Amino acid sequence: RSDGNAFPLALRLTRVSHTADASYVATLRDLTDSRAADEAIAMTIAEMDSATRRYEAMLRHAAFAIVLTTAGGEIQALNPAARRLLGLDRMQHAASEMDGGFDGGADGGLQVPVHGLDFEQFIDRTAEVRSPAASSASVSAAAGRWLAALGDADHVEHDVTLRRTDGSTVPTLLATSVLRDANGQVEALLHMAYDISARRRQEAKMQRMAYSDPLTGLGNRALLERELESALASAARQGRQLSLLFIDLDAFKPINDAHGHAAGDAVLREVAARLQRVIPVSYTHLRAHETKANL
């Protein structure tokens, strides 16, 4: 330009005569704005590629399972953690040998199964089916079950037991969210789950510590009081009588006095083991009976 600044332009020459002194028309077009737009587009594409890589890395390395399904529960995509949690790794390997298996490389984020799977088939509903209070809807087709569970909410969390492809089960915390389109219609469901086996084991350990004697493993006073209250209430409701049996351990004090408390502890453990062999009811059995009763 006249001020010395350079700028990009497009130059087009058109010959207007074919004589020896031919004339030309030159058309000049300033490309400053166009180049700026191209650079902006290129930067945007680079940023989108970077964001996509970060997104895929996040899905790939996420410790929790991510599953995308239709409103009816058909799996559309899932991340590596979900494949591990559901036991689909072996299925993927077998399918790959047969017909290509799962679309997408090992480095991808969400992997899309070639053959559609229903997420409902991985939910262990054994307890619901056996429950006398289970409604017909709980054993009906999976279509609509997920939306029914959500109700009016767009997000819900609950503890569920997942059944893997090998038949084993794993307790999980499952969070389900609704994905809607621009018109507010349900477009898909996003499920996120993680294994809570360790938490369950810790809870069971705390329960055992609260209701069992650490020396013998038998129920303690707290368990006795709880079970006795429950039994009395049940007997009152059913109009039945209740019997309570006390067992005394004779001559136990002389064992402690003559041989020490370590010997006394050994005697208590042996007595407890014999009682459990004769009457195999422990804290664990009582909890199982209670769970079955609640169902």
C-alpha positions in Angstrom: 0.0 0.0 0.0 1.0 3.6 -0.2 1.9 3.5 3.5 4.4 0.7 2.9 2.3 -2.2 4.4 2.0 -5.4 2.4 -1.2 -7.2 2.0 -2.3 -10.5 0.3 -4.4 -10.1 -2.9 -5.7 -12.2 -5.8 -4.7 -11.0 -9.3 -6.6 -12.0 -12.4 -5.5 -11.0 -15.9 -7.8 -11.1 -18.8 -6.6 -10.5 -22.4 -9.0 -8.3 -24.2 -7.3 -8.3 -27.7 -5.1 -10.5 -29.8 -3.1 -7.9 -31.7 0.6 -7.3 -31.3 -0.1 -4.6 -28.8 -2.6 -6.7 -26.8 -4.4 -5.1 -23.9 -5.2 -6.8 -20.6 -7.6 -6.1 -17.8 -6.3 -6.8 -14.3 -8.7 -7.6 -11.5 -7.4 -7.2 -8.0 -9.1 -8.5 -4.8 -7.9 -7.9 -1.3 -7.6 -11.2 0.5 -6.9 -9.8 4.0 -10.3 -10.6 5.4 -10.4 -13.9 3.6 -7.0 -15.0 4.9 -8.0 -14.0 8.4 -11.1 -16.0 8.1 -9.2 -19.0 6.9 -6.7 -18.7 9.7 -9.6 -18.5 12.2 -11.2 -21.6 10.7 -7.9 -23.5 10.8 -7.4 -22.4 14.4 -10.9 -23.5 15.3 -10.4 -26.9 13.6 -7.1 -27.3 15.5 -8.8 -26.5 18.8 -11.6 -28.9 18.0 -9.1 -31.7 17.2 -7.3 -30.9 20.5 -10.6 -31.0 22.4 -11.6 -34.2 20.7 -8.3 -35.8 21.7 -8.7 -34.7 25.3 -12.3 -35.9 25.3 -11.2 -39.3 23.9 -8.4 -39.5 26.4 -10.8 -38.7 29.2 -13.2 -41.4 28.2 -10.4 -43.9 27.6 -8.7 -43.4 31.0 -11.9 -42.8 33.0 -12.0 -45.1 36.1 -15.8 -45.4 35.8 -17.8 -47.1 33.1 -19.6 -44.9 30.6 -22.4 -46.4 28.5 -24.5 -44.5 25.9 -27.9 -46.1 25.1 -31.1 -45.4 23.4 -34.2 -44.5 25.5 -35.1 -48.2 25.4 -31.7 -49.3 26.6 -29.9 -50.5 23.5 -26.2 -49.8 23.8 -24.9 -47.3 21.3 -21.4 -46.8 22.6 -19.2 -47.6 25.7 -15.8 -46.8 27.0 -13.0 -49.3 27.9 -13.9 -49.2 31.6 -17.4 -50.2 30.7 -16.2 -53.1 28.6 -14.1 -54.3 31.5 -16.9 -53.9 34.0 -19.4 -55.7 31.9 -16.9 -58.4 30.8 -17.1 -57.5 27.2 -13.4 -57.7 26.5 -13.5 -61.4 25.9 -16.7 -61.0 23.8 -14.9 -58.3 21.8 -12.0 -60.6 21.2 -14.2 -63.5 20.0 -16.3 -61.2 17.8 -13.1 -59.7 16.3 -12.0 -63.1 15.2 -15.4 -63.8 13.7 -16.6 -60.7 11.9 -14.7 -57.6 12.9 -16.2 -57.3 16.4 -16.2 -53.8 17.7 -15.7 -50.7 15.6 -12.9 -48.4 16.6 -9.3 -48.9 17.6 -7.9 -49.6 21.0 -6.9 -46.0 21.5 -10.5 -44.7 20.9 -12.7 -43.2 23.6 -16.2 -44.6 23.2 -16.3 -47.9 21.3 -19.4 -48.8 19.2 -20.5 -52.4 19.1 -21.4 -53.7 15.6 -24.1 -55.9 17.0 -26.5 -54.0 19.3 -26.6 -55.1 22.9 -29.4 -54.3 25.4 -28.0 -52.7 28.6 -30.9 -54.3 30.5 -29.4 -57.7 30.0 -26.5 -56.7 32.2 -28.8 -55.6 35.1 -29.3 -58.4 37.6 -33.0 -58.2 38.6 -33.1 -61.6 40.4 -34.2 -60.0 43.7 -36.9 -58.1 41.9 -38.3 -61.2 40.2 -38.3 -63.2 43.4 -39.9 -60.4 45.4 -43.6 -61.0 46.2 -44.1 -57.3 45.8 -42.6 -57.2 42.3 -45.1 -55.7 39.8 -45.6 -57.1 36.3 -43.7 -54.1 35.0 -40.5 -55.3 36.7 -40.4 -58.5 34.6 -41.7 -56.9 31.4 -39.7 -56.0 28.3 -36.9 -53.5 28.9 -38.4 -50.9 26.5 -39.5 -47.9 28.6 -38.0 -49.3 31.8 -35.3 -46.7 32.0 -37.5 -43.7 31.4 -40.0 -45.1 34.0 -37.2 -45.4 36.5 -36.2 -41.7 35.8 -39.8 -40.5 36.2 -39.8 -36.7 35.9 -36.1 -36.4 36.8 -33.3 -36.0 34.2 -30.8 -37.7 36.5 -31.1 -40.6 39.0 -28.6 -42.6 41.0 -29.1 -46.0 42.5 -27.2 -49.2 43.6 -27.6 -52.0 41.2 -26.0 -55.4 40.7 -24.5 -55.9 37.2 -24.3 -59.4 35.7 -21.2 -59.8 33.5 -21.1 -61.9 30.4 -19.4 -64.7 32.3 -22.3 -64.9 34.8 -20.5 -63.3 37.7 -22.1 -60.3 39.4 -20.7 -57.0 40.7 -22.4 -54.4 42.9 -22.2 -50.9 41.3 -23.4 -47.4 41.8 -25.3 -46.5 38.6 -26.0 -42.9 37.6 -28.4 -42.4 34.6 -28.9 -39.1 32.9 -31.3 -38.1 30.1 -29.8 -36.5 26.9 -32.4 -34.3 25.0 -32.4 -32.8 21.6 -33.1 -29.2 20.7 -36.8 -29.8 20.9 -36.6 -31.3 24.4 -37.2 -34.9 23.2 -35.3 -37.8 24.8 -32.4 -38.5 22.4 -30.3 -40.9 24.5 -29.5 -42.0 28.0 -26.0 -41.7 29.5 -25.2 -44.3 32.2 -22.1 -44.0 34.4 -21.2 -46.8 36.9 -18.4 -47.9 39.1 -17.7 -50.9 41.1 -18.6 -50.6 44.8 -17.5 -54.1 45.8 -14.8 -52.6 48.1 -17.3 -50.3 49.7 -19.7 -53.2 50.2 -17.0 -55.3 51.8 -16.1 -52.4 54.1 -19.8 -52.0 55.0 -20.1 -55.7 55.7 -17.0 -55.6 57.9 -18.3 -52.6 59.8 -21.6 -54.5 60.3 -19.7 -57.6 61.5 -17.8 -55.4 63.9 -21.0 -53.8 65.2 -22.9 -57.1 65.7 -20.4 -59.8 66.3 -17.9 -60.7 69.0 -14.3 -60.4 67.6 -13.1 -63.4 69.7 -15.7 -66.0 68.8 -17.4 -64.6 65.8 -20.8 -65.1 67.5 -23.4 -62.4 67.7 -22.9 -59.9 70.4 -25.3 -58.2 72.8 -26.3 -55.6 70.2 -27.3 -58.3 67.7 -29.1 -60.2 70.5 -31.2 -57.2 71.4 -32.0 -56.4 67.8 -33.0 -59.9 66.9 -34.9 -60.3 70.1 -36.9 -57.2 69.5 -37.6 -58.3 65.9 -38.7 -61.8 67.0 -40.9 -60.4 69.8 -42.6 -58.0 67.3 -43.1 -60.8 64.8 -44.5 -63.1 67.4 -46.9 -60.4 68.5 -48.1 -59.8 65.0 -48.7 -63.5 64.3 -50.1 -64.3 67.7 -47.4 -66.8 68.4 -45.3 -67.6 71.4 -41.6 -67.2 71.6 -39.0 -69.3 73.3 -35.6 -68.1 74.5 -32.8 -70.6 75.3 -29.9 -69.7 77.7 -26.7 -71.7 77.7 -24.3 -71.4 80.6 -20.6 -72.4 80.4 -19.8 -74.2 83.7 -16.5 -73.9 85.5 -15.1 -71.4 83.2 -13.6 -69.1 85.8 -11.2 -71.8 87.2 -9.8 -72.2 83.6 -8.9 -68.5 83.5 -7.5 -68.6 87.1 -5.4 -71.8 86.6 -4.2 -71.4 83.0 -4.6 -67.7 82.1 -6.8 -65.7 79.9 -5.2 -67.0 76.7 -6.3 -70.5 77.6 -9.8 -69.1 78.5 -10.0 -67.5 75.1 -9.1 -70.7 73.4 -11.9 -72.5 75.3 -14.4 -69.8 74.3 -13.4 -70.1 70.6 -13.7 -73.9 70.7 -17.1 -73.7 72.4 -18.3 -71.2 69.8 -17.1 -73.4 67.0 -18.9 -76.4 68.4 -22.1 -74.4 68.9 -21.9 -73.2 65.3 -21.5 -76.8 64.1 -24.5 -77.9 66.0 -26.6 -74.8 65.4 -25.2 -73.2 62.3 -26.7 -69.7 62.8 -24.2 -66.9 62.7 -24.4 -63.2 62.1 -24.1 -63.8 58.4 -27.0 -66.3 58.4 -29.1 -63.9 60.4 -28.4 -61.1 57.9 -29.3 -63.4 55.0 -32.6 -64.4 56.8 -33.4 -60.7 57.4 -32.7 -59.8 53.7 -34.9 -62.6 52.5 -37.7 -61.5 54.9 -37.5 -58.0 53.7 -37.9 -59.2 50.1 
